[in-house]
Amino acid sequence: MQSDTYHWISTFLEAQAAELGASTNTQLAYGRDLKDFDSFLAGRHLDFARATRDDVERYLVWCDAQGLAKSTRARRLSAIKQIYRFAFEESWRSDNPAIQISGPGQDKRLPKILSEHEVDRLLEAARGSGRNLHEKLRNTCLMELLYATGMRVSELVSLPVSATRGDPRLLLIMGKGNKERLVPLSPPARVALTDWLIARDQIDAAAQAKKQPASRFLFPSRGVAGYLTRHRFYLMIKEFAVAGGVDPSKVTPHTLRHAFATHLLANGADLRAIQTMLGHADVATTEIYTHVLEARLSELVLENHPLAKAAARKSKGSTSSDGQ
């Protein structure tokens, strides 16, 4: 990547972090998308400073030809639009070549659903997973907190231990853009948190006895970040799925967040309250869970209602007759 282009991307990402509170994960995603666009331009002896609207549109056509999902193409165009808006404001360019380009839109897909029974099996698997008691208590705490609060995985793994002291009824979570929100803890989550804090403090005390610094995170790790990584937790939750007899393809940290919202809604919780607990800026984002619930209820009716079953048998018999 040319030095000017590197300067464009690095300065843009720094501004995103400083002015908009963009998370590390958001910055990394923008960086990957913009580097991909830069590679495309370099192959045509162009760069960000000289690219035209036609070049941006050709890149989107090229992305489509690679078989990239609409959501991925929309995200890449968003990154390009934002860096060119930033470049215009900084007077690096006198125009914004991407301003009038419409995005491809996104396929509207409902989140994968985990039933309450499947979540129970995941929680039970977490309780029995680990090389020792400390790991089992940590794994239990991770899963109970995730399901009880609907936290994003990045919020969960980076929780400061100071936020969890004193057997809290409410947990203060730092979300996107450094926005704080309070989420109530269920009794099982509070028990799991208390048990893990006792074990964690024992680990800290042993480390300090060896002149090692205490960690400020609830789920510490020896890695660079100092806490359990998203990737490690992603692998762990897949292991819990296998151990609990739940289809691993349905299980990610985010599907537990979906389960939290969907199960609350199914049991009568207010949509606005769920919006607040999830940290959604717009209630429209939260409304997808009403569609999830409607889809699930329709599925249950079709599978279990006597009239639906009779119609299915009749249809099957008619098809069989036609084939004779």
C-alpha positions as CSV (number, residue, x, y, z in Angstrom):
1,M,0.0,0.0,0.0
2,Q,1.4,3.4,-1.0
3,S,2.4,5.8,1.8
4,D,-0.3,8.4,0.9
5,T,-3.0,5.7,1.0
6,Y,-1.7,4.4,4.4
7,H,-1.8,8.0,5.7
8,W,-5.4,8.3,4.5
9,I,-6.6,5.1,6.2
10,S,-4.6,5.5,9.4
11,T,-5.7,9.1,9.9
12,F,-9.3,8.3,9.1
13,L,-9.4,5.4,11.6
14,E,-7.8,7.6,14.3
15,A,-10.5,10.2,13.8
16,Q,-13.2,7.5,13.9
17,A,-11.9,6.3,17.3
18,A,-11.4,9.8,18.7
19,E,-14.5,11.5,17.5
20,L,-17.1,8.8,17.2
21,G,-15.8,6.3,19.7
22,A,-15.4,3.5,17.1
23,S,-14.4,0.3,18.8
24,T,-11.2,-1.6,17.9
25,N,-13.3,-4.2,16.1
26,T,-15.0,-1.5,14.0
27,Q,-11.7,0.1,13.2
28,L,-10.3,-3.3,12.1
29,A,-13.3,-4.0,9.9
30,Y,-13.0,-0.5,8.2
31,G,-9.3,-1.1,7.8
32,R,-9.7,-4.5,6.1
33,D,-12.4,-3.1,3.7
34,L,-10.4,0.0,2.8
35,K,-7.2,-2.1,2.2
36,D,-9.2,-4.3,-0.1
37,F,-10.5,-1.3,-2.1
38,D,-6.9,0.0,-2.2
39,S,-5.6,-3.3,-3.7
40,F,-8.3,-3.1,-6.3
41,L,-7.3,0.5,-7.2
42,A,-3.6,-0.4,-7.2
43,G,-4.2,-3.1,-9.8
44,R,-5.5,-0.3,-12.1
45,H,-2.7,2.1,-11.2
46,L,-5.0,4.3,-9.2
47,D,-5.2,5.4,-5.6
48,F,-7.8,7.0,-3.2
49,A,-6.8,10.5,-4.4
50,R,-7.5,9.8,-8.1
51,A,-10.4,7.3,-8.0
52,T,-13.6,8.4,-9.6
53,R,-17.2,7.4,-9.1
54,D,-16.9,5.0,-12.0
55,D,-13.9,3.3,-10.2
56,V,-15.9,2.9,-7.0
57,E,-18.9,1.4,-8.9
58,R,-16.5,-0.9,-10.8
59,Y,-15.2,-2.1,-7.4
60,L,-18.7,-2.9,-6.2
61,V,-19.4,-4.8,-9.4
62,W,-16.1,-6.7,-8.9
63,C,-17.2,-7.5,-5.3
64,D,-20.5,-8.8,-6.6
65,A,-18.6,-11.0,-9.1
66,Q,-16.6,-12.5,-6.2
67,G,-19.8,-13.8,-4.7
68,L,-19.7,-11.5,-1.7
69,A,-22.9,-11.2,0.3
70,K,-25.0,-8.0,0.0
71,S,-24.2,-7.2,3.7
72,T,-20.5,-7.4,3.0
73,R,-20.8,-5.2,-0.1
74,A,-22.9,-2.7,1.8
75,R,-20.4,-2.5,4.6
76,R,-17.5,-2.0,2.1
77,L,-19.4,0.8,0.4
78,S,-20.1,2.4,3.8
79,A,-16.4,2.4,4.6
80,I,-15.6,4.0,1.2
81,K,-18.3,6.6,1.6
82,Q,-17.1,7.5,5.1
83,I,-13.4,7.9,4.2
84,Y,-14.2,10.1,1.2
85,R,-16.5,12.2,3.3
86,F,-13.6,12.6,5.7
87,A,-11.2,13.3,2.9
88,F,-13.6,16.1,1.6
89,E,-13.8,17.6,5.1
90,E,-10.0,17.5,5.4
91,S,-9.6,19.1,1.9
92,W,-7.7,16.1,0.7
93,R,-10.2,16.0,-2.2
94,S,-12.4,18.7,-3.7
95,D,-15.2,16.2,-4.3
96,N,-16.7,13.0,-2.9
97,P,-16.8,10.4,-5.6
98,A,-19.0,8.0,-3.6
99,I,-21.6,10.4,-2.3
100,Q,-24.3,9.5,-4.9
101,I,-23.7,5.7,-5.1
102,S,-26.6,3.7,-3.7
103,G,-25.8,0.6,-1.6
104,P,-26.8,-2.9,-2.6
105,G,-29.0,-3.3,0.5
106,Q,-28.9,-6.2,2.8
107,D,-30.6,-9.6,2.8
108,K,-33.1,-9.5,5.6
109,R,-32.4,-12.7,7.5
110,L,-33.9,-13.4,10.9
111,P,-31.4,-14.4,13.6
112,K,-31.0,-18.1,14.4
113,I,-33.1,-19.2,17.3
114,L,-32.1,-21.1,20.3
115,S,-34.9,-22.5,22.4
116,E,-34.9,-22.2,26.2
117,H,-34.2,-25.9,26.4
118,E,-31.2,-25.6,24.2
119,V,-29.9,-22.7,26.3
120,D,-30.3,-24.8,29.4
121,R,-28.2,-27.5,27.8
122,L,-25.5,-25.0,26.9
123,L,-25.4,-23.7,30.5
124,E,-25.2,-27.2,31.9
125,A,-22.4,-28.1,29.5
126,A,-20.5,-25.0,30.6
127,R,-20.7,-26.0,34.2
128,G,-19.0,-29.3,33.4
129,S,-16.4,-28.0,31.0
130,G,-12.9,-27.1,32.1
131,R,-9.6,-28.7,33.1
132,N,-10.2,-27.7,36.8
133,L,-12.7,-26.2,39.2
134,H,-11.5,-22.6,38.4
135,E,-12.1,-23.1,34.7
136,K,-15.6,-24.6,35.3
137,L,-16.5,-21.7,37.5
138,R,-15.2,-19.2,34.9
139,N,-17.1,-20.9,32.1
140,T,-20.3,-21.0,34.1
141,C,-20.0,-17.3,34.9
142,L,-19.3,-16.4,31.2
143,M,-22.4,-18.2,30.0
144,E,-24.7,-17.1,32.8
145,L,-23.8,-13.5,32.4
146,L,-24.1,-13.6,28.6
147,Y,-27.6,-15.1,28.7
148,A,-28.7,-13.0,31.7
149,T,-27.7,-9.6,30.2
150,G,-27.6,-10.0,26.4
151,M,-24.2,-8.4,26.3
152,R,-22.1,-8.2,23.1
153,V,-19.2,-10.6,23.4
154,S,-16.7,-7.8,23.3
155,E,-18.5,-6.2,26.3
156,L,-18.5,-9.5,28.2
157,V,-14.9,-10.5,27.8
158,S,-13.5,-7.0,28.6
159,L,-15.7,-6.5,31.7
160,P,-13.6,-4.8,34.5
161,V,-13.8,-6.7,37.7
162,S,-14.6,-3.4,39.6
163,A,-18.0,-3.4,37.9
164,T,-19.0,-6.7,39.5
165,R,-18.0,-6.3,43.1
166,G,-20.5,-6.3,46.0
167,D,-23.1,-8.9,44.6
168,P,-24.7,-6.4,42.2
169,R,-28.3,-6.6,41.2
170,L,-27.5,-4.4,38.2
171,L,-24.4,-4.6,36.0
172,L,-23.0,-1.4,34.5
173,I,-21.9,-2.1,30.9
174,M,-19.8,0.1,28.7
175,G,-21.2,-0.3,25.2
176,K,-20.6,1.1,21.7
177,G,-19.4,4.7,21.6
178,N,-18.6,4.5,25.4
179,K,-22.3,4.6,26.2
180,E,-23.1,3.1,29.6
181,R,-26.2,1.1,30.4
182,L,-27.5,-0.8,33.4
183,V,-28.7,-4.4,33.0
184,P,-30.3,-6.5,35.8
185,L,-28.7,-9.8,36.8
186,S,-30.7,-12.9,37.2
187,P,-30.3,-14.9,40.5
188,P,-28.4,-17.7,38.7
189,A,-26.0,-15.2,37.1
190,R,-25.4,-13.5,40.5
191,V,-24.6,-16.9,42.1
192,A,-22.2,-17.8,39.2
193,L,-20.6,-14.4,39.4
194,T,-20.0,-14.7,43.2
195,D,-18.5,-18.1,42.9
196,W,-16.2,-17.0,40.1
197,L,-15.1,-13.9,42.0
198,I,-14.0,-16.1,44.9
199,A,-12.0,-18.4,42.6
200,R,-10.6,-15.4,40.6
201,D,-9.4,-13.7,43.8
202,Q,-7.6,-16.8,44.8
203,I,-5.8,-16.9,41.4
204,D,-4.9,-13.2,41.8
205,A,-3.6,-13.7,45.3
206,A,-1.3,-16.5,44.1
207,A,-0.1,-14.3,41.2
208,Q,0.7,-11.4,43.6
209,A,2.6,-13.8,45.8
210,K,4.9,-14.4,42.8
211,K,5.3,-10.6,42.3
212,Q,2.9,-10.7,39.3
213,P,0.5,-7.8,38.8
214,A,-3.2,-8.4,39.5
215,S,-5.6,-8.1,36.5
216,R,-8.3,-5.5,36.3
217,F,-10.5,-7.7,34.2
218,L,-13.2,-10.1,35.3
219,F,-11.9,-12.7,32.9
220,P,-8.2,-12.2,32.8
221,S,-5.8,-13.8,30.3
222,R,-2.1,-13.8,29.7
223,G,-2.6,-12.4,26.1
224,V,-1.8,-9.0,24.9
225,A,-5.2,-7.5,25.7
226,G,-5.1,-8.8,29.2
227,Y,-8.5,-10.5,29.0
228,L,-10.1,-13.5,27.3
229,T,-10.3,-12.9,23.6
230,R,-13.5,-13.0,21.5
231,H,-11.9,-15.8,19.3
232,R,-11.2,-18.0,22.3
233,F,-14.7,-17.5,23.7
234,Y,-16.1,-18.3,20.3
235,L,-14.3,-21.6,20.3
236,M,-15.3,-22.3,23.9
237,I,-19.0,-21.8,23.1
238,K,-18.8,-24.2,20.2
239,E,-17.3,-26.8,22.6
240,F,-20.2,-26.3,25.0
241,A,-22.6,-26.8,22.1
242,V,-21.0,-30.2,21.2
243,A,-20.9,-31.2,24.9
244,G,-24.6,-30.2,25.4
245,G,-25.9,-31.9,22.3
246,V,-26.9,-28.6,20.6
247,D,-26.2,-28.0,16.9
248,P,-22.9,-26.1,16.9
249,S,-23.9,-24.2,13.7
250,K,-26.7,-22.5,15.6
251,V,-24.5,-21.4,18.5
252,T,-22.3,-18.3,18.7
253,P,-22.0,-15.6,21.4
254,H,-24.4,-13.5,19.3
255,T,-27.1,-16.2,19.2
256,L,-27.1,-16.1,23.0
257,R,-27.7,-12.3,22.7
258,H,-30.6,-13.1,20.4
259,A,-31.9,-15.8,22.8
260,F,-31.8,-13.3,25.6
261,A,-34.0,-10.8,23.7
262,T,-36.3,-13.4,22.1
263,H,-37.0,-15.2,25.3
264,L,-37.6,-12.0,27.2
265,L,-40.1,-10.9,24.6
266,A,-41.8,-14.3,24.5
267,N,-42.3,-14.0,28.3
268,G,-43.9,-10.6,28.2
269,A,-41.1,-8.1,28.5
270,D,-41.5,-4.6,27.0
271,L,-39.8,-3.9,23.7
272,R,-38.4,-0.6,25.0
273,A,-36.9,-2.3,28.0
274,I,-35.2,-4.9,25.8
275,Q,-33.9,-2.1,23.6
276,T,-32.3,-0.4,26.6
277,M,-30.8,-3.6,27.9
278,L,-29.3,-4.5,24.5
279,G,-27.9,-1.0,24.0
280,H,-29.7,-0.4,20.7
281,A,-29.8,3.3,19.7
282,D,-33.0,2.8,17.7
283,V,-36.0,0.6,18.7
284,A,-36.3,-0.4,15.0
285,T,-33.2,-2.5,15.5
286,T,-34.9,-4.3,18.4
287,E,-38.1,-4.9,16.5
288,I,-36.5,-7.7,14.5
289,Y,-37.1,-9.9,17.6
290,T,-40.9,-9.5,17.2
291,H,-40.5,-11.0,13.7
292,V,-38.4,-13.8,15.1
293,L,-41.1,-14.6,17.7
294,E,-43.8,-14.4,15.0
295,A,-41.9,-16.8,12.8
296,R,-41.3,-19.2,15.6
297,L,-44.9,-19.2,16.7
298,S,-46.0,-19.8,13.1
299,E,-43.6,-22.7,12.9
300,L,-44.9,-24.2,16.1
301,V,-48.5,-23.9,14.9
302,L,-47.7,-25.6,11.6
303,E,-45.8,-28.4,13.4
304,N,-48.2,-29.1,16.2
305,H,-51.8,-27.9,15.5
306,P,-54.1,-30.8,14.7
307,L,-55.7,-29.1,11.7
308,A,-52.3,-28.2,10.2
309,K,-51.2,-31.9,10.7
310,A,-54.4,-33.1,9.0
311,A,-53.8,-30.7,6.1
312,A,-50.3,-32.0,5.7
313,R,-51.4,-35.6,5.7
314,K,-54.1,-34.8,3.1
315,S,-51.6,-33.0,0.9
316,K,-49.2,-35.9,1.2
317,G,-51.9,-38.4,0.3
318,S,-52.9,-36.3,-2.7
319,T,-49.4,-36.1,-4.0
320,S,-49.0,-39.8,-3.6
321,S,-52.2,-40.4,-5.6
322,D,-51.0,-38.1,-8.4
323,G,-47.8,-40.1,-8.7
324,Q,-49.5,-43.4,-9.3
